[in-house]
Amino acid sequence: MTKKEKILICGILPPPLFGHSAMYKILMESAFVEAFDITFLDMKFWSYDQHKKINIVKLLKLVQYLLQYIFLVIVKRPRYVLYNMSFDKMPLLKDFLFCFIGKIFGCRIVLHDMGQYVKELYQSSGKVYRLLIRWLLKNTTASILLGEKTKLMYEGFIEPYRLFSVPGSVEDTQDIIITEETPKATTQDVNVLYFSFMAKSKGALIAFKAAQKVLDSDNSVRFTFAGPMEPGSVQETFNQLKDKYNSRVRYLGYIGDISERTKIYRDSDIFIFPTHRDVFGLVLLHAMAEGLPIVASIEGTIPEIIKDGENGFLIDKGDDGQLAQRILQLANDRQLRKSMGEANRQRYSKVYSPKEYGRKMIEAFDGINQLS
């Protein structure tokens, strides 16, 4: 029997449920855990309301996780540390510390980069931060990224042969049975869904502007918004939209339950994601799994997910006019919605299913093994 390589994963599992935690949940339920000897260190620093703040609780957690990490590295002696990384300025010192300690104990560091901001962080940082980034990437065995385009961000930092592209995944909801599905208001209504963190960076304000154009133009369209809402201008602008159009606009808040979330997708006809700043957009995969046509902005690896004119439409970032135009085009063409939705379901099954994710992660580590 071939001895399995030992991998210590430093990541996060639900709760809370968001992109990173959802993907690690899928990874830990895939064939990946059978192919390797896996230990998972669940590092819960992130939350929707505190994700950019430093407080005493986070500092205490840092000490706790660091001690657990050192213990696991000494006792388990993993060959690899797979470290969840997104190259944000605030957590960089923490990330560097964990990777540095792993390197001291002889582990091969594999960054699981779920962002695309390494070059952006480097260019906006001072000398000390730049030295830390350079050291970290020089001493990294490999980096696993969410798309081919993301590899360009590593130019000048890591050789291309040490970069591995593994697209993300979400759970397949096709077999979920919803016993109390809510019928649509009328058979003629077209429901447009925006389901994400409702923030400026995620294009919420663009979605509101497009919604107003669409609602003024077509009485058969309604909009559903779901996800945590950023306070300030996003909240104020949404309230104005809701006040003006009343029942044709609804807000459902944060939805963590998978059955409730699936029900919302199934009550929808079109999915929109006009994000300004994103890498992959797992919400797109949820819509694909439920066979919805998609309108999304050209950002990050989204053009690798959405093939313009095939399984959805791509629009320029910040262009609410384009977004409104594409929504109206889909709203008035049932057959186009059907064909794009079917194409999305097929693409999800072939490229973004949990089974494919586990297989591609195994394939990536097989490639990384060839480097050492």
C-alpha positions in Angstrom: 0.0 0.0 0.0 1.3 3.4 -1.0 1.9 5.7 1.9 -0.4 8.8 1.7 1.1 12.2 1.8 0.3 14.2 4.9 -1.3 17.6 4.4 -2.2 20.1 7.2 -5.0 22.4 5.9 -5.2 25.8 7.6 -8.6 27.1 6.5 -12.2 27.6 7.7 -15.3 25.5 7.9 -18.9 26.6 8.3 -20.3 28.4 10.2 -20.2 31.1 9.0 -21.1 30.1 5.5 -19.3 32.1 2.9 -17.1 31.4 -0.1 -14.0 30.0 1.6 -15.8 28.0 4.3 -18.2 26.5 1.7 -15.3 25.4 -0.5 -13.4 23.8 2.3 -16.6 21.9 3.4 -16.8 20.5 -0.1 -13.1 19.6 -0.2 -13.4 17.8 3.1 -16.4 15.8 1.8 -14.6 14.9 -1.5 -12.3 12.1 -2.6 -9.4 14.4 -1.7 -9.5 13.2 2.0 -9.2 9.6 0.8 -6.2 10.4 -1.5 -4.2 12.1 1.3 -3.7 12.0 5.0 -5.5 15.2 6.0 -5.5 17.2 9.2 -7.7 20.3 9.2 -7.1 23.3 11.5 -10.3 25.3 11.5 -9.3 28.9 11.9 -12.4 31.0 12.5 -11.3 34.6 12.2 -13.8 35.8 9.6 -17.3 37.1 10.1 -19.5 39.4 8.0 -19.6 42.2 10.5 -16.0 42.0 11.9 -14.0 40.9 8.8 -11.9 44.1 8.7 -11.6 44.8 12.4 -8.9 43.8 14.9 -10.2 43.1 18.4 -9.2 41.3 21.6 -11.2 38.2 20.6 -9.3 37.8 17.3 -5.9 38.3 19.1 -6.8 35.6 21.6 -7.9 33.3 18.7 -4.6 34.0 17.0 -2.6 32.7 20.0 -4.9 29.7 20.3 -4.6 28.7 16.6 -0.9 29.4 16.5 -0.3 27.0 19.5 -2.6 24.4 17.8 -0.7 24.8 14.6 2.7 24.3 16.2 1.4 21.3 18.0 0.0 19.7 14.8 3.2 20.5 12.8 5.3 18.8 15.5 3.1 15.8 16.1 1.6 15.1 12.7 4.7 16.1 10.7 2.9 17.0 7.5 4.8 17.2 4.3 2.6 20.0 3.1 0.8 22.9 4.7 -2.1 24.1 2.5 -2.7 27.6 3.8 -5.8 29.7 2.9 -4.5 33.0 1.6 -6.1 36.0 0.0 -3.3 38.7 0.3 -5.1 41.3 2.3 -3.0 43.8 4.1 -4.4 43.4 7.6 -3.9 39.6 7.9 -0.6 39.4 6.0 1.5 39.4 9.2 -0.5 36.6 10.6 -0.3 34.6 7.3 3.4 35.2 7.1 3.9 34.0 10.7 2.1 30.7 10.1 3.9 30.0 6.8 7.3 31.0 8.3 6.9 28.6 11.2 5.8 25.8 8.9 8.9 26.4 6.8 11.1 26.3 9.8 9.7 22.9 10.7 10.4 21.6 7.2 6.9 21.7 5.7 6.3 22.5 2.1 4.0 25.5 2.0 1.2 25.5 -0.6 -0.8 28.7 -0.7 -4.5 28.3 -1.5 -5.0 31.7 -2.9 -8.7 32.5 -3.2 -8.0 36.1 -4.2 -6.2 37.8 -7.0 -4.6 40.7 -5.1 -1.0 39.7 -4.6 0.3 42.3 -7.1 -2.1 44.9 -5.9 -1.0 44.4 -2.3 2.7 44.5 -3.2 2.4 47.7 -5.2 0.5 49.5 -2.5 2.8 48.4 0.4 5.9 49.8 1.9 9.4 48.2 2.0 8.8 45.9 5.0 5.6 44.4 3.5 7.2 44.0 0.1 10.1 42.1 1.7 7.6 39.8 3.5 5.7 39.1 0.3 8.9 38.4 -1.6 10.2 36.0 1.1 6.8 34.2 1.4 6.4 33.6 -2.4 10.1 32.7 -2.8 9.7 30.0 -0.1 6.3 28.7 -1.3 6.4 25.4 -3.0 3.3 26.2 -5.1 0.1 28.2 -5.2 -3.4 26.9 -6.0 -5.5 29.5 -7.7 -9.2 29.8 -8.7 -8.6 30.5 -12.4 -6.2 30.8 -15.3 -6.4 34.6 -15.4 -5.2 34.8 -11.7 -1.9 33.3 -12.8 -1.1 36.7 -14.4 -1.1 38.4 -11.0 1.9 36.2 -9.9 4.1 37.3 -12.8 7.5 38.3 -11.4 6.7 36.5 -8.0 6.4 32.8 -8.7 7.4 30.8 -11.8 4.4 29.7 -13.9 5.1 26.0 -13.4 4.5 26.4 -9.6 1.0 27.8 -10.2 -2.0 25.4 -10.4 -5.5 26.4 -11.4 -8.4 24.7 -9.6 -11.8 26.4 -10.1 -14.1 26.5 -7.1 -17.2 24.5 -6.4 -20.6 24.6 -4.6 -22.8 21.8 -3.4 -25.2 20.3 -6.0 -28.7 21.3 -5.0 -30.6 19.4 -7.7 -31.7 16.6 -5.4 -33.0 18.9 -2.6 -36.7 18.5 -2.3 -38.6 21.7 -1.3 -41.9 20.7 0.2 -43.4 24.1 0.4 -42.3 25.9 -2.7 -43.8 29.3 -3.1 -45.6 29.7 -6.5 -44.7 32.8 -8.5 -47.1 35.7 -8.3 -48.3 35.1 -11.8 -47.2 32.8 -14.7 -46.1 36.0 -16.6 -43.9 37.4 -13.8 -40.1 37.3 -14.3 -38.2 37.3 -11.1 -34.6 38.7 -11.2 -32.4 37.6 -8.3 -29.3 39.3 -6.8 -27.9 37.0 -4.0 -24.6 38.1 -2.5 -23.1 40.4 0.1 -24.9 43.6 -0.8 -22.1 46.1 -0.9 -20.7 48.7 -3.3 -17.8 46.4 -4.2 -20.3 43.7 -5.2 -22.2 46.0 -7.5 -25.3 46.5 -5.3 -25.7 50.1 -6.3 -25.4 49.2 -10.0 -28.0 46.5 -9.5 -30.4 49.1 -7.9 -29.9 51.5 -10.8 -30.5 48.7 -13.4 -33.6 47.6 -11.5 -35.1 51.0 -11.6 -34.6 51.1 -15.4 -36.1 47.6 -15.8 -39.1 48.2 -13.5 -39.9 51.5 -15.3 -39.8 49.7 -18.6 -41.6 46.3 -17.9 -44.4 45.7 -15.4 -43.9 41.9 -15.5 -40.5 42.0 -13.9 -39.8 41.9 -10.2 -36.5 41.9 -8.2 -35.4 39.8 -5.2 -32.3 40.8 -3.2 -30.7 38.5 -0.6 -27.6 38.6 1.5 -26.1 40.8 4.3 -26.5 44.5 3.5 -23.7 47.1 3.8 -24.9 50.1 5.9 -24.8 53.6 4.5 -25.5 54.4 0.9 -26.4 50.8 -0.1 -29.0 50.6 2.6 -30.4 54.1 1.8 -30.5 53.5 -1.9 -32.3 50.2 -1.5 -34.9 51.8 0.8 -35.6 54.4 -1.9 -36.0 51.6 -4.5 -38.3 49.6 -2.2 -40.4 52.6 -1.3 -40.9 53.5 -5.0 -41.8 50.0 -6.3 -43.2 48.4 -3.2 -44.2 44.7 -3.8 -42.1 44.5 -7.0 -38.9 44.7 -4.9 -38.2 42.5 -1.9 -35.3 42.0 0.4 -34.8 38.7 2.2 -31.6 39.4 4.3 -28.9 36.8 5.0 -30.0 33.3 4.1 -27.8 30.5 5.6 -30.1 27.5 5.3 -29.4 25.6 2.1 -33.1 24.5 1.6 -34.3 28.1 2.0 -31.6 29.4 -0.3 -32.4 26.7 -2.9 -36.1 27.7 -2.7 -35.1 31.3 -3.5 -33.1 30.3 -6.6 -35.9 28.1 -7.8 -38.4 31.0 -7.5 -36.2 33.0 -9.8 -35.8 33.3 -13.6 -32.6 35.4 -14.0 -29.6 35.8 -11.8 -27.5 39.0 -11.8 -24.0 39.6 -10.3 -22.7 43.1 -11.4 -19.7 42.9 -9.1 -16.9 45.5 -9.1 -14.3 43.4 -7.2 -14.4 39.7 -7.2 -12.2 36.7 -8.1 -14.5 33.8 -8.7 -18.1 34.5 -7.5 -19.4 31.2 -6.0 -22.9 32.6 -6.1 -22.7 32.1 -9.9 -22.2 28.4 -9.4 -25.3 28.2 -7.2 -27.3 29.8 -10.0 -25.7 27.4 -12.5 -26.6 24.4 -10.4 -30.2 25.5 -10.4 -30.2 26.2 -14.2 -30.6 30.0 -14.2 -29.3 32.3 -17.0 -26.8 34.8 -15.6 -25.8 38.4 -16.3 -22.5 39.2 -14.6 -19.7 41.8 -14.9 -16.3 41.2 -16.5 -14.2 40.8 -13.4 -11.7 38.3 -12.1 -12.3 34.8 -13.5 -16.0 35.4 -14.2 -15.3 35.3 -18.0 -14.0 31.8 -17.4 -17.3 30.8 -15.8 -19.7 32.7 -18.0 -19.3 32.4 -21.8 -21.0 35.5 -23.2 -24.0 34.6 -25.2 -23.9 30.8 -24.3 -24.8 30.4 -20.7 -25.3 34.1 -19.9 -24.2 37.6 -20.7 -21.1 39.6 -19.6 -21.3 43.3 -19.0 -18.7 46.0 -18.3 -18.2 46.8 -14.7 -20.4 49.7 -13.5 -22.6 49.8 -16.6 -26.1 49.7 -15.2 -27.5 50.4 -18.7 -26.0 47.2 -20.1 -27.2 45.3 -17.1 -30.8 46.6 -17.6 -30.7 45.9 -21.3 -29.6 42.2 -20.8 -32.2 41.7 -18.1 -34.9 43.0 -20.4 -33.6 40.8 -23.2 -33.9 37.7 -21.1 -37.2 38.7 -19.5 -38.8 39.0 -22.9 -37.4 35.7 -24.3 -38.5 32.6 -22.4 -36.7 30.3 -24.8 -33.4 32.1 -24.4 -33.7 31.9 -20.6 -34.4 28.1 -21.0 -31.4 27.4 -23.3 -29.0 29.4 -21.2 -30.2 27.8 -18.0 -29.8 24.3 -19.5 -26.3 25.3 -20.6 -25.5 26.4 -17.1 -26.7 23.2 -15.5 -24.6 21.2 -17.9 -21.5 23.3 -17.4 -21.9 23.1 -13.6 -22.0 19.3 -13.7 -19.0 19.0 -16.0 -16.7 21.7 -14.5 -17.9 22.9 -11.1 -19.4 19.9 -9.2 -18.0 18.8 -5.9 -16.8 15.6 -7.5 -14.8 17.6 -10.1 -13.4 19.9 -7.4 -12.1 16.9 -5.4 -10.6 15.4 -8.5 -8.9 18.6 -9.6 -7.4 19.2 -6.1 -6.0 15.7 -6.2 -4.6 16.3 -9.6 -3.0 19.6 -8.4 -1.2 17.9 -5.5 -0.1 15.2 -7.8 1.5 17.9 -9.9 2.9 19.7 -6.8 4.5 16.4 -5.8 6.4 16.3 -9.0 8.1 19.6 -8.1 9.8 18.3 -5.0 
